[in-house]
Amino acid sequence: MAAVKNHGAKVILYWLNESRSHRILWLLEELKVPYEVKVFKRSKQALAPPEMKEIHPIGKAPIMAITREGRKDLVMVESGLIIEYLVDHWGPQLKPRRYPEGQEGQAGDETESYMRDRWFMHASEGSLMPLLVFKILTAAMRSKNVPFLVRPITSLIAGKIESTALHPRIHEQLEYIEGLAKTAPSGGPYLCGNSLTGSDFMMSYPLQGAQQSGLITKERYPCLSGWIANIEALPSYHAAVEKTKEIDGKFGLFPEM
Ligand SMILES: N[C@@H](CCC(=O)N[C@@H](CS)C(=O)NCC(=O)O)C(=O)O
């Protein structure tokens, strides 16, 4: 494998308040990678401003760029890609070992930590977040922004969608993830074992969101609640919270609807 080189490379994080940008900021703090933040603000409807599309056509946060003198910026979107890129270049210690010694390259011999990390890295945005975005929409159907007279009806519909379709599907996922947290290799305390991996960063946003919306409680999900408390106690997490307050004037992961 070619040696990783970071000479002269600078990281720019294009930041949107109360967004998935936070998990990238936390990772940058954990890896102690110097970075610059360029700040964008959500609109009243909580959307990303159109100027973000000038950075990348997708125009959603997070966006990260790698700049080097004399080179065209390398601009990327998707939290999973950004986390993998940062881990590849600056955080090899966050990659679980792929094979047990002597079994390198053999299909089926991958370590449990490695396979869990791969799953979490995909499931965060692929399975859990789509359901939680739906949950944001049902919450919005109850919000003060809905005209007073129709709110009882939209609230009733939201409640029905949640109880019959949405919450059972979310809990199906959370129960599986609780089981994984309970049986983490080497007894945890992180999702893939006794040290942090990209998965902890990737899963922080949906799991903290599920906790904030009352879906994760200590009683129902003791291991996930414990994991959230553990990551929130890390010095790098504290540093990211302080940095967020500096950028946004307050700390928040999710916009109010
Ligand atoms: N799967 C993408 C999701 C990106 C995304 O939807 N970001 C939200 C912020 S958390 C956003 O930019 N929302 C504003 C909008 O949709 O206009 C990722 O993980 O990066």
PDBQT file of the ligand as one rigid body, heavy atoms in Angstrom, charges set to zero:
ROOT
HETATM    1  N1  LIG A 301     -26.227  11.947   3.397  1.00  0.00    +0.000 N 
HETATM    2  C1  LIG A 301     -25.730  13.302   3.488  1.00  0.00    +0.000 C 
HETATM    3  C2  LIG A 301     -26.865  14.201   3.981  1.00  0.00    +0.000 C 
HETATM    4  C3  LIG A 301     -26.569  15.672   3.803  1.00  0.00    +0.000 C 
HETATM    5  C4  LIG A 301     -27.707  16.538   4.349  1.00  0.00    +0.000 C 
HETATM    6  O1  LIG A 301     -28.882  16.298   4.064  1.00  0.00    +0.000 OA
HETATM    7  N2  LIG A 301     -27.341  17.552   5.142  1.00  0.00    +0.000 N 
HETATM    8  C5  LIG A 301     -28.316  18.447   5.753  1.00  0.00    +0.000 C 
HETATM    9  C6  LIG A 301     -27.769  18.980   7.060  1.00  0.00    +0.000 C 
HETATM   10  S1  LIG A 301     -27.753  17.827   8.348  1.00  0.00    +0.000 SA
HETATM   11  C7  LIG A 301     -28.551  19.668   4.887  1.00  0.00    +0.000 C 
HETATM   12  O2  LIG A 301     -27.637  20.192   4.285  1.00  0.00    +0.000 OA
HETATM   13  N3  LIG A 301     -29.793  20.167   4.940  1.00  0.00    +0.000 N 
HETATM   14  C8  LIG A 301     -30.181  21.396   4.337  1.00  0.00    +0.000 C 
HETATM   15  C9  LIG A 301     -30.997  21.204   3.074  1.00  0.00    +0.000 C 
HETATM   16  O3  LIG A 301     -31.468  20.079   2.812  1.00  0.00    +0.000 OA
HETATM   17  O4  LIG A 301     -31.190  22.191   2.354  1.00  0.00    +0.000 OA
HETATM   18  C10 LIG A 301     -24.513  13.339   4.415  1.00  0.00    +0.000 C 
HETATM   19  O5  LIG A 301     -24.409  12.483   5.302  1.00  0.00    +0.000 OA
HETATM   20  O6  LIG A 301     -23.632  14.192   4.253  1.00  0.00    +0.000 OA
ENDROOT
TORSDOF 0
